[in-house]
Amino acid sequence: MSADRADEDTPLIAVTTSPRQPTAMPDSETFWKVGAIYGATAVMLGAFGAHGLKKHISDPAKIANWSTAAHYQLVHAVALLVARDHPVAAGCFTAGMTLFSGSIYALTLNAEKFRFLGPVTPLGGLFLMAGWAALAFGKAPGAPRRGF
């Protein structure tokens, strides 16, 4: 043991690493990617509904339902891009688009096979509304807390 150090086994420089802690909610970058993917698929599914779906489905109400699903998906994909730093709103928009639009797409393609998804559509709508409410009553990123 030297006079300069009390313990020869103790390193002179302590190197510590702090691994990234897993979180329950996806981060802003993940929501950005999900929003972009949902936006792109909304355009693709909207185009398919306007052009390709008519070859397989002749019922105008079903075509209109498909169009509504694509429209809501596109609007909320943009909302997700804007709200990506607000995890509650972004999570609600993601769940809402998946449940609302996804169930309508499935029911339009085969209502008998996907009958169990009927109650999922309004649940998806509730998630979409909850996303907007989370934005209305939540703190804007970078803004001081004010309001109700």
N, C-alpha and C positions, 0 to 999 in steps of 0.2 A: 504494500500500500504506500503510495507517495504522499508527501506532505501537502500537495495541492488538492488532492481529492480525498474525500472521506471514505469513499467506497469504490474500489476498482471495477466492480460490476455495474455501476451506474454509468450510462453513456453521457458524454458531454453534451450531445444534442439529442433532444427528444423529438422524434418524428411521430406525429399522430395523423391519422387519416380519419375523416368523418364521412363514412359512406352515406350516400343519399338515402334518407329514410323513405320507405314506401308510404304512399298516401292512399287513402280510400278513393279520392276523387282524381280523375285525370287532370293533367295540367293544361295550361293555355295552348301549348303547341298541339297537344292531342285534339283538343276541341277545334282548333283551326283546321287540322287535317280532316277530321270528321265532317265539319261544315263544308269544306271544299268537295269532299267525296259525295256528300248528300246533295250538294248543288249540282254537280256533274250528273249524278244519276237521275236527279229530278228532270233535267233537260232531256236526257236520253229516254226516260220513261214517258215524259210528255210527248216527245216526238213519236215514240212507238204508239202511244194512245191516239195520236192524231192521224197516223198513217198505217201502221201495221196491225193494230188491234181491230180495225174495222173489217179486216179480212177474216177474222175469227169470231167476232161478236157483232151481231147486228142490232142489239137492243140499245137505242140511243141513251137510255137512262144509265146503263152500265158504262157506256163511253163517257158520259158526263161525270159519273162517279170517279172514274180513272183520272179524268182531267182535274177534278177537285183535289184528289190525292196528290197529283204531281204539283199543282199550284201551291198547296199548303206546304209540301215538302220544300219547294224552292224558296218560298217566303221565309220559312223557318231555318233553312240552311243559311240564308243571309243573316237572319237574326242570331244564329249560333256564331257566325264569324264575328259579328259585332260584340256579342256577349261572352266571348271566349274567356275573359278574365273574371267572369262572375260564375263560379262553379255551380251554384244552385240553379240559376237560370239556364246555363249551358247544359247541365245534366237533364233538366226538365225538357228542354227543346229536343235533345237527342232522343230521350225516351218517347216523347210525344210524337216525333216524326216517325220513329220506328213502329210504334203501336198504331197510330192513326193512319198514316199513309200505307204502311205495310199491310195492315189488315184489309184496307179497301182494295189494294192491288190483288191480294189473294182472293178476296170474296168476288171480285169482278171476274177473275179468271175461272174460278170454280166454287160457286156458292155452296154447293152440297158438300164438297170435300172439306172446305174451310169454314163450315157453319159455326164451329166452336169459337171462331174469331169475332163473331158478331158483337159480343159485349166488350171486346178489346178496343174497338173504334172509339166509343165515347171516353174510355179510360185514357186513350191517347190524346183526345181533345182536352181532357182535364189537365194532363201534363203540359200541353202547349199553353193553356191559360195560366197554369202555375208558373211557367217560365216568365211570362209577361208580368205576373204579379210580383215575382221575385225581383225583377228589374225595377218595377215601380216602387217597391218598398225597401229595396236593398240599397246599399251604399255603392255609388258609382266608383269605379277604380280610380284612385288618386284624389278623390274628393273628400272633403271633411264630412263627417256624419251630421246630417240635418234632417229635418222633416218631422214625421208623425211621432 
